[in-house]
Amino acid sequence: MINGEVLAAHRQELRRGTIVLACLLLLEQPNYGYALLETLESKGFAVDANTLYPLLRRLEKQGLLTSEWNTQESRPRKFYIASAEGVALADALVHDWNELHGALNALKDGS
Amino acid sequence: MTTSPTDRHIAATLRSLPQEQRPDIERELRASIADAVDARLEAGIDAAGAETQVLSELGDPARLAASYADRPLYLIGPGLFPDYTRVLTVLLSTVPPILLVVVGIVRVLNGDTPGAVARSAIVAVLMAALHIAFWTTLVFVVVERSPAMRRKLTRQWDPRSLPEASEQRLLSAELIGGVVVATLGISLVVLSHTVGPVTDAAGEPIGIIADALWHSGALYLFFLFFTASVTSTSSRSTSAGVFRTPSRTRCSASCSPSRLSGSPPPTGSSTTSSSRSWAGRRAPRCPRSPQRSSSSL
């Protein structure tokens, strides 16, 4: 029997790094805060609003995202889109992810 | 004018954020909260309930603001904490007992009753312990929040820095010796105001330090520098294999009360030609000693 708390803690550790990559990949198309939150959830990357919004700002400060305000609708919204560095970083991380995936599978099969 | 829960939440979040970021974060938060509320309204929840749900998911405004500002939510982080506890333990285990003895002796010499002696000794010890805990913590909190100082003070822990069993006793002896000498010096300076051999015309004892210097607060600043140098010296000395680097420079004799790291080297020789490098560390201490010796005139 797996202890529920232990499982939850390790699961959180496993998923912690994936949110940034998921955001960068999703934001190759422009999107805004709440819609991104819903999309991430529907694609299996459940994340809290109070984690996502500061994260988007941090990524923008690091130059991985660019933002602009869309005032066309009745409610102005801040749209984010991955910058060139963001796309390059996402590619590098995906490459790393695939390597890890292969390595883990090799471990599982080998042993 | 009643403000909605959303307004209150946003105001609380913005309060601790820098001015230039506030308008943008406010606009974005309002839009996000409104979007989330709309989604719940479509799902059939009533307006007030939806707002409450969204705001409670957003959580404590203080945490949200700290997340936006990349602020640490602790006073002293794991990087500095072991050094902090080491320094605090050393200081609290050496200074109060010495103070107890010194104050006791002074009061007894003054001719106070045993009750008064005990009372004043205990009060002095408690005050000293409080000050030590407070100022040491304050220094470490400041260092924690200044990345430049933090980089200088913490370095890779080296297993070679763990001294031999006999050296360990000498290391603590060095640190404790320095603290003891410094505390005795400060205590005598402070107590010379109440008890002393030199008296003026009215029979009041004349202290070593002029009254004006006490009132200006410069001496408290000096005590703070002293604490800071104890913390930085001990954290550096206990976190790196410092005692094995060559060539040591010594300050002039006027530095001797603050000779925290200048106690006898492990080899037991008391000559100044022993081999340790304190050059970088001595520099901040020595310029202060002229202030100290001039203030004692």
Chai-1 contact restraints between the chains, C-beta under 6 A:
chainA,res_idxA,chainB,res_idxB,connection_type,confidence,min_distance_angstrom,max_distance_angstrom,comment,restraint_id
A,G33,B,S32,contact,1.0,0.0,6.0,A-B,restraint_1
A,Y34,B,S32,contact,1.0,0.0,6.0,A-B,restraint_2
A,Y34,B,D35,contact,1.0,0.0,6.0,A-B,restraint_3
A,Y34,B,A36,contact,1.0,0.0,6.0,A-B,restraint_4
A,A49,B,E57,contact,1.0,0.0,6.0,A-B,restraint_5
A,A49,B,L58,contact,1.0,0.0,6.0,A-B,restraint_6
A,N50,B,L58,contact,1.0,0.0,6.0,A-B,restraint_7
A,N50,B,G59,contact,1.0,0.0,6.0,A-B,restraint_8
A,N50,B,L64,contact,1.0,0.0,6.0,A-B,restraint_9
A,P54,B,S67,contact,1.0,0.0,6.0,A-B,restraint_10
A,P54,B,Y68,contact,1.0,0.0,6.0,A-B,restraint_11
A,R75,B,A31,contact,1.0,0.0,6.0,A-B,restraint_12
A,R77,B,A31,contact,1.0,0.0,6.0,A-B,restraint_13
A,K78,B,E28,contact,1.0,0.0,6.0,A-B,restraint_14
